[in-house]
Amino acid sequence: MLPPELLQAVADRQGRIACVVGAGCSLEAPTSLQLASVYSEQAFETLKLNGVLGDGDCNPSDLSEVASAVFSKEQSQAPLVKALPRTDYQHARPNLGHLLGVALMAEGAISCIATLNFDMALSTAITQLHVTEIATVSGPHDLGSFGDKTLVYLHRNAYEADSELWILRREAIDEQWEAGWEGAVAERISLSPQLVFVGLGSKAAALTESLRRVKARVPDQTCTYVVDPATTSEFVGEVELAAPEHHIQLGWIEFMTMLAGRLTAEHDSTIVDACDELAEAFAWGDGVTTVRPVLDALGRLNLVELGLIRGQWLGTGAGGYAIEDAAHRSYVPDSDTNRKYIADLVLGLGALVASEDCTVEVTSAGTVKLEAPSSSEGPLTVRLVSGRGIEPWGVIDQVEKTCSDTGPLNADVILYASVRTKPPIAPVAPSEIVGEIPADDITYAVTSPRTIDVDDLRTDPDLRSELAR
C-alpha cells in the first residue's frame, strides 16, 4: 500500500501532488533508455577517441564531472552534448508510467511533473493522449506559461538547440539558480503538500545539487517521498524523509499504476452513485438492470484506457465516437457532467446482463462484448454512444457506417442515449417493386447494427429479453 496521505491526495483531485522524476523513469520499455552513468561512460570513451579527454581527467561514470572536464579544456560543453544520444532522447517513446502520469495530470490529481531528464517521453505522452491543458516549461522563456498543470524540464531537453544551456555541470546549476528561473520553479513545486521524487537513477553532481536546492525550498508541512525499488536509496539524504515508510520501494511503472489505481477506484465509487441517482430519477425497476458486471469490466481497465474509452463513448475525444485509427483516440477526464452520461450508458448495458454466467468485456476498440455460455444466442457486441443532449441523430448514422464494416469496430448493436433528435422514419419500398424477400436467401442478410435507445431498454421488457445475455 502507498502512504494514506498520498492515496487521499489522488482521490481528491485537487492538484496536491507534484513529482520530480529522473532517468529511472525512462528505463522501462518502450522508452528503454539507460541511466546517465551509462551514457556518461559511452560519451567519455568517444571523447577520449576524439582527443578531448584522457584517463584520469574525471570520473567517467559521473556525467557532471565529464561535463566539467570537457568545459575546462574546451570552454564549451558542446563536444559532450554531441557525444550523447540526442536523437534517442528526442524520439523517446512513453512507457505506461509516463502515460499514467499525464492522465493523472489531466484528472487534476498531479499539478506538476518536473523532469531532470533530457528525453521527450513525457511530452510525447501528452501528444499521444491529445491532452491540451498541460503547459510545458522548457526554460526561463516559458516561465510565464506555468499553470495549474505543468510539465517542467528542469535541466532543459533534447530539443534545446544551444548546447551550452543544457544543465550538465554543477557550475551551471549555480549560474541558473542565481538567474532565478529554476528557483521560481522549485518554489512552485514545493507548494504541493505531497512531493514525490521518483526514478532518480544514478548520482551525478548536477542532479544531486538540483535535488538539494528543491528540497531547501520545501516547507515543513510538505510531505516528501522517494520512490526507489532499492532497499536503500542513494537520494534519501538529499530529500530528508520524515519517516522510513516515505521511502516507497517500487519501480516507476509499478508506483504510477498503484497511484492511478486509487483514482480508478474512486471513479468506480462515483459512477455507482451516478447510476443510483439516474435509476431513481427515471424509475429503473428492481432487477431491470445489473450494473456491477459492467462496472467490474470498466474497473479492469487502467486509468489511461478508461479515459480513452470515456472519450469514445461521449464522442468528445479527438477522433469522435467510432475511430478507425486507435492512435487518434484522446484522453477525456472524468467530470460531474460526463459522469452522468456514462452512467446512463452503464444502466443500459446492465439491462442486457441477464444470465448469472454473463461476462462483460470492454475491448480495446471501445466496444463492449457480452457473452453467456448458458445462452444459445452467442456473444453480443455493443457500441456505446452518448449524444450528451446536444448531438443530433446524424452522429448515429456516422457510427452505424463505421460499425457495419468488418473489423475491430464492428458491432451488433449501437446503444445510444441523450441524442437530441429522434431517428428518422425509414421509408419501406412496396413489395410490388422489390418483390417478396426469400427467407433462405443469404444475400438479404442484415449487415447493419441495430440502434437501440437506452430508454427503450428501460421500458420494453420484450426488447430486453430479446437482446439480453
Buried (B, 14 or more C-beta within 10 A) or exposed (E): EBBEEBBEBBBBBEBBBBBBBBBBBBBBEEBEBBBBBBBBBBBBEBBBEEEBBEEEBBBBBBBBBBBBBBBEBBEEBBBBBEBBBBEBBBEBBBBBBBBBBBBBBBBBBBBBBBBBBBBBBBBBBBEBBBBEEBBBBBBBEBBEEBBEBBBBBBBBBBEBEEBEBBBBBBBBBEEBBEEEBBBBBBEBBBBBBBBBBBBBBBBBBBBBBBBBBBBEBBEEEBBBBBBBBEEEBBBBEBBEBEEEEBBBBBBBBBBBBBBBBBBBEBBBEBBBEBBBEBBEEEEBEEEBBBBBBBBEBBBEBBBBBBBBBBBBBBBBBBBBBBBEEBEEBBBBBBEEEBBBBBBBBBBBBBBBBBBEEBBBBBBEBBBBBBBBEEBEEEEBBBBBBBBBEEBEBEBBEBBBEBBBEEEBBBBBBBBBBBBEEEEEEEEEEEEEEEEEEEEEEEEEEEEEBBBBBBBBBBBBEEBBEEBBB
